[in-house]
Amino acid sequence: MIKTALFAAAAAIATVGTATPTLAKDVPVFYGDLDLASAKDQATLSQRIHRAAKKACEFNQEGRVPSQAAMTCYKQAKTAAGTQVATIAQEARLGG
């Protein structure tokens, strides 16, 4: 399997107009070591995405309750990563 990464990207929130520059960053999520046909590895990838989205959006930084912008950013980052995972899975099924 090719060593690749997807990104939990907070940049998508900028289109909504509610993000601050500190929320707009990409955090790589590596999955080249995972077999995405395995439920266990899918769960591992899900956890990696969760952590990366929190990091990308500065969610719960320094133990504080996340702002509304951070919450929105987190949700959008998870959605964007989920879309990337679906695309990667489809390409894998097609032999790519």
C-alpha positions in Angstrom: 0.0 0.0 0.0 1.3 3.5 -0.8 2.2 5.5 2.2 -0.3 8.3 2.3 -2.0 10.9 4.5 -5.3 12.6 4.6 -5.8 15.9 6.3 -8.1 17.0 9.0 -8.4 20.4 7.5 -9.8 23.3 9.4 -9.5 25.6 6.3 -12.9 24.7 5.1 -14.5 26.7 7.9 -13.1 29.8 6.4 -15.8 29.7 3.7 -18.4 30.1 6.4 -16.7 33.3 7.7 -16.6 32.3 11.3 -13.0 31.1 11.6 -10.1 32.9 13.0 -6.7 32.4 11.4 -5.5 30.3 14.3 -8.1 27.7 13.4 -7.1 27.3 9.8 -4.4 24.6 9.6 -3.9 21.1 8.3 -2.9 18.2 10.4 -1.8 15.1 8.6 -3.4 11.8 9.4 -1.3 8.8 8.2 -3.0 5.6 7.3 -0.5 3.8 5.1 0.0 1.3 7.9 -3.7 0.4 8.1 -5.8 -2.1 6.2 -9.0 -0.1 5.7 -10.9 -3.3 4.9 -10.4 -4.2 8.5 -13.0 -2.9 11.1 -10.2 -2.6 13.7 -8.1 -0.5 11.4 -11.1 1.6 10.4 -11.6 2.3 14.1 -7.9 3.2 14.4 -8.2 5.7 11.5 -11.3 7.2 13.1 -9.4 7.8 16.3 -6.5 9.4 14.4 -9.0 11.7 12.6 -10.6 12.6 15.8 -7.3 13.6 17.4 -6.2 15.5 14.3 -9.4 17.4 14.0 -9.1 18.5 17.6 -5.5 19.6 17.0 -6.4 21.4 13.8 -9.1 23.3 15.4 -7.4 24.0 18.8 -10.3 22.1 20.4 -10.0 22.1 24.2 -6.7 23.9 24.1 -5.2 24.2 27.6 -8.2 22.4 29.2 -10.6 25.2 28.2 -14.1 24.6 26.9 -14.0 25.0 23.1 -15.4 28.1 21.5 -18.3 27.9 19.1 -15.9 28.5 16.2 -13.7 25.6 17.4 -16.7 23.3 17.7 -17.8 24.2 14.1 -14.3 23.8 12.9 -14.0 20.4 14.5 -17.3 19.2 13.0 -16.3 20.4 9.5 -12.8 18.9 9.8 -14.3 15.5 10.7 -16.7 15.8 7.8 -14.0 16.7 5.3 -11.8 13.9 6.5 -14.7 11.5 6.2 -15.2 12.5 2.6 -11.5 11.9 1.9 -11.7 8.5 3.5 -14.7 7.6 1.4 -12.8 8.7 -1.7 -9.7 6.7 -0.7 -11.8 3.6 0.0 -13.6 3.9 -3.4 -10.3 4.3 -5.2 -9.0 1.2 -3.4 -12.0 -0.8 -4.5 -11.4 0.3 -8.1 -7.8 -0.8 -7.9 -6.2 2.6 -7.5 
